[in-house]
Every structure is written in C-alpha cells, then in structure tokens.
Amino acid sequence: MSKINLTRRGMLRTGAVAGAGLALPTYLSAASHSGFTNAPGDSTVTLGFNVPQSGPYADEGADELRAYELAVEHLNGGGDGGMLNTFSSKVLEGNGILGRKVEYVTGDTQTKSDAARASAKSMIEKDGAIMITGGSSSGVAVAVQGLCQEAGVIFMAGLTHSNDTTGKDKKANGFRHFFNGYMSAAALAPVLKNLYGTDRKAYHLTADYTWGWTQQESIAAATEAMGWETVNNVLTPLASTDFSSYIAPVLDSGADVLVLNHYGGNMVNSLTNAVQFGLRNKEVNGKNFEIVVPLFSRLMARGAGENIKGIVGSTNWHWSLQDEGSKAFVKSFGTKYGFPPSQAAHTCYVQTLLYADAVARAGSFNPCAVVEALEGFEFDGMGNGPTLYRAEDHQCFKDVLVVKGKENPTSEFDLLEVVEVTPASQVTYAPDHPMFAGGNLGSCNPGA
C-alpha cells in the first residue's frame, strides 16, 4: 500500500533554508482540516454526485446514482458493507470518513460539458462539496476535471473512456478508475483476429467528441496492425437518434465490418439501424458481414435487445465475475435495487470508496493529501483483480473484459458473455505513449 511519499514529493515545499525551522505543508498534519477548499466541519462531509439524468447516457447515469447512494450507505455503516469487506485496505470502519457522516448532493450533467461544469460549480460553491464524481461522457469528464483542478477539489471520474482524460487533458486533482480506448483496443484486437481473421475491411461510425475520436484512433490502429484496412471513418453528432443516413453508404463501401464507436442510446440506435438495413445477414468479399462495438455494457445490451446477440466488444466490469469483491457488490446492489449493477455503477461505487480510503490513509481531506495517498496506490478486492493507480497519469491499470452478446440468455440480466479476461499487463502502456501525449499532470491544487 502506498503511503504519503515524502521523499518522492519533497518536504521542502515552502522553501525552508538552512537554520530555519522545517515548514511542513499543512496537509501533512492529521489534525489539519483548514486551508483548502470546502474543508469540512467536525460532523459531516459533503460529496457531489454529478451524473447524466437526461440525454443519451441517462440509463448509465441512473445506475451511477444508485451506486453512489449505496457507497454512502456503506461508508456510514449501513447495509452489509459491500466491498468494504473485501477491499484490501482496511482503514474504513463504517463511521463515515474520518468520523464525519457522509452527505451528498446531486446534479444533472445532461451529457453536456457546459451543463456539467455549471452543476459541479454549484455543488462546490453553494453546497460545499469537497469531492466531485460522476459523468458518463468523456467530454463531461474532461470539462469537470478541469473545473475541479481550478477550484481545488478532487475529481474522481465516473464513466469516461477517452484516452484524453488521463492523456492530454489529465490533471493532478483528477483520477480515473475506468479503462480507456487504448485498453479496449489492446484487449479486443487478438479476439477479433481469432474470430474474423486478418483480411478485413472496416467502416467506422464515430461519435463526434473526444471519446469517439480516441476510441476510433485506438481500435483502427490495433486492427490495422493485424492486417485490417480502414475503409472510412464518418463522424456522427452526439445528439443523433436516427443513424439510417450514416448506415446506407456502408452497403456500397466494400467494407465487411462495421465498427460502431458509439455508446449509450447512440449505440442502441445505430446498431438497430444497421440490423434494419440487413447488414448482419450480408456476405461481402466472401465473408459474413460483422459488426463490432468496441465499448458496451449490459444496459446497452438491454436496449439493443435481440440485435446484441453475438456482437463483440469490451467492458470494464461485469456482474457475473466470481471474485469476492464483485460478488459482494452484486449482492449488496441486488438486495437494495432488485437487479444487478452495471459497469457504470461499479466504477462509481469503487471511486467513492477509493476517495474515502485515501482520505482515511492520509488523515486529511486536503486534496494534496488525497493525491499523495492515491498516486501509486495498489489495491485488490474491488473486482478486476489487483489494480494500480499509476502516479504518472492517475490512470488505473487492471484486467479488461472482452464480451459478446449472449445467444441464449437465461434472464433479462444475463445478456453478456465474458469471452476473455485480458490481463492488465496486456493493456498497459508507457506514460509517454503517443496516444496520451501532449498533457501535463501539473501540481495538486488545494484551493483556498
């Protein structure tokens, strides 16, 4: 477990000189809870849950909010404790965070960056939120992460898959548990090669914002490296609901694979349109036409219905995993809500516990203390196997799942089959990888 590393960070931040008393940063004092943005009082601490309650990612947002509420319940000593019982770190005791009862406020990102920033800003300035978390859009995550860096609060990203979140747009106050586009491509490419061969022509439809761009770049690079040709890449507006006009040209393109770099309601609609155009029943270049969705979830599978059967993609986590942490979370979530959690719920629940744990290990709510506690932190018992929060970019590295839509589901929740658990080593990249270049983590900002 990684503690505050005085050697790596340096103790003399205040420029102490020879003969002067050593001036320690305030956040190194366990008793210090002032001098930073929204320092809590002695009885409560407020967290801000900023999720899409409207827009194309609203299904994910609803499940995120359920997970946040469950995490707060467990932190405050309610329920069965969930992953607190399986988490490798044992400092959380069910008495809130550092003895303060956890309270929370919520907001609607509307899956729009401006709305998300406004919501987060209100939580920080009006509600006194000391940590902001949530979101199901990388555009939202990048925008809110930047705001939190400026305001001096920690941002624990929710569902954000763009390489840029921990690449060119990374910030010292921001942390991502969810995987990214590069990781999806690294996990998917070997499976696609085995299933469909190396001689394929791919046509991409791509959501026109940071997530879509980096997901397409990642999957195109990985498939081209194994011999596929990228025939075309067409950008589609995030607000689109009918993709018929984008699907029609695929028929005459010579492509034998359609890659849908879409998420949420966009993916449900574009996949439905593709099936309506008969793509799944076509034969092109002497091969069965295939559709690939690099990132999808059980919630999307439910929305897509029969059309998801046999479709291959990646996911961050799935409720059928049999490790002790996943089983504990599924039991808690299912008991409270009556159905299993999504990957969005999982990553948001885990992020909340990881923040609380970092505060407890640091002995302070100061954002710089939290940054120190999370950087280089290794943990287990939260699903996905042993996990590292890498110090260089604040990205978690863990196992990635390749899934496909089940042909014969046994229930309305049994929609995905895990076909490969890709080890973390296969999806790990260097901090200066070209797809993640151009950013600067900078220094933590404690704010006030």
MOBEL-V230927 format. One record per residue. N is the residue number from 1. OMEGA is omega in whole degrees, -180 to 180 (NA if undefined). Layout:
n = (N,N)
omega = (OMEGA,OMEGA)
//
This chain:
n = (1,2,3,4,5,6,7,8,9,10,11,12,13,14,15,16,17,18,19,20,21,22,23,24,25,26,27,28,29,30,31,32,33,34,35,36,37,38,39,40,41,42,43,44,45,46,47,48,49,50,51,52,53,54,55,56,57,58,59,60,61,62,63,64,65,66,67,68,69,70,71,72,73,74,75,76,77,78,79,80,81,82,83,84,85,86,87,88,89,90,91,92,93,94,95,96,97,98,99,100,101,102,103,104,105,106,107,108,109,110,111,112,113,114,115,116,117,118,119,120,121,122,123,124,125,126,127,128,129,130,131,132,133,134,135,136,137,138,139,140,141,142,143,144,145,146,147,148,149,150,151,152,153,154,155,156,157,158,159,160,161,162,163,164,165,166,167,168,169,170,171,172,173,174,175,176,177,178,179,180,181,182,183,184,185,186,187,188,189,190,191,192,193,194,195,196,197,198,199,200,201,202,203,204,205,206,207,208,209,210,211,212,213,214,215,216,217,218,219,220,221,222,223,224,225,226,227,228,229,230,231,232,233,234,235,236,237,238,239,240,241,242,243,244,245,246,247,248,249,250,251,252,253,254,255,256,257,258,259,260,261,262,263,264,265,266,267,268,269,270,271,272,273,274,275,276,277,278,279,280,281,282,283,284,285,286,287,288,289,290,291,292,293,294,295,296,297,298,299,300,301,302,303,304,305,306,307,308,309,310,311,312,313,314,315,316,317,318,319,320,321,322,323,324,325,326,327,328,329,330,331,332,333,334,335,336,337,338,339,340,341,342,343,344,345,346,347,348,349,350,351,352,353,354,355,356,357,358,359,360,361,362,363,364,365,366,367,368,369,370,371,372,373,374,375,376,377,378,379,380,381,382,383,384,385,386,387,388,389,390,391,392,393,394,395,396,397,398,399,400,401,402,403,404,405,406,407,408,409,410,411,412,413,414,415,416,417,418,419,420,421,422,423,424,425,426,427,428,429,430,431,432,433,434,435,436,437,438,439,440,441,442,443,444,445,446,447,448)
omega = (-177,175,176,-175,-177,-178,-176,-176,-179,-177,-171,-179,-176,176,178,-179,-179,177,179,176,-178,-177,-180,173,-176,-174,178,177,-178,-177,-175,176,177,178,175,-173,174,174,-175,173,-174,-171,-176,173,-175,175,-180,-179,-171,-172,177,177,174,-179,-172,-179,-175,178,177,-179,179,180,175,-178,176,-178,179,179,178,179,178,178,-179,179,-179,175,180,177,-177,177,175,-176,173,-178,-177,-180,-177,175,-172,-175,180,-171,-179,178,-178,177,-174,176,179,178,-179,171,-178,173,-178,177,-180,178,-177,-174,179,-176,-178,179,-179,178,-180,179,180,180,178,179,-178,-172,-176,-174,178,180,-178,176,176,178,176,180,175,178,179,175,176,-177,-180,-179,-177,177,177,178,-178,176,180,-175,-179,174,179,173,175,-172,176,-178,176,-169,179,174,-173,-176,175,176,-175,-179,-179,180,-178,-179,-176,-179,179,173,-178,178,-176,-176,178,-178,177,-178,-180,179,-174,-170,179,179,178,178,-180,-176,-168,177,-175,-178,-177,177,-172,176,-176,164,-167,175,-171,171,-168,180,-179,-179,-175,175,179,179,-177,-176,177,-180,-177,-179,177,179,179,172,-180,174,175,-176,-178,173,-177,180,-179,-179,180,-177,-178,174,178,-176,-177,-177,177,-179,-175,-179,-179,-175,-176,-174,-174,179,175,173,172,177,-179,176,-178,179,176,-180,177,-179,179,-178,-178,177,178,178,180,178,178,177,175,-176,-176,179,-177,170,-178,-180,180,-178,172,177,-178,174,179,175,-172,-179,171,-172,177,180,177,178,177,-180,-178,177,-177,-174,-177,-175,178,-180,-177,176,179,177,-177,-175,176,-172,-180,179,-172,173,-173,180,180,-180,180,-179,179,179,-179,-178,-179,178,-176,-171,175,178,-176,-179,176,175,178,178,-178,-175,180,176,-178,180,179,178,180,176,-179,180,180,177,-178,180,180,-177,-178,174,-179,-178,-180,175,179,178,179,-176,-178,-177,180,-178,177,-178,-180,177,-178,-174,177,176,179,-172,177,169,-172,-175,-172,-176,178,176,174,176,-174,179,179,-178,167,-175,170,179,-177,177,-177,-179,-179,178,180,180,-177,-170,-177,176,176,-177,180,169,-175,-177,-178,-178,-178,-177,-180,-179,179,179,-179,177,-177,-180,-178,-175,172,-178,178,-178,180,-179,177,177,178,178,-174,NA)
//
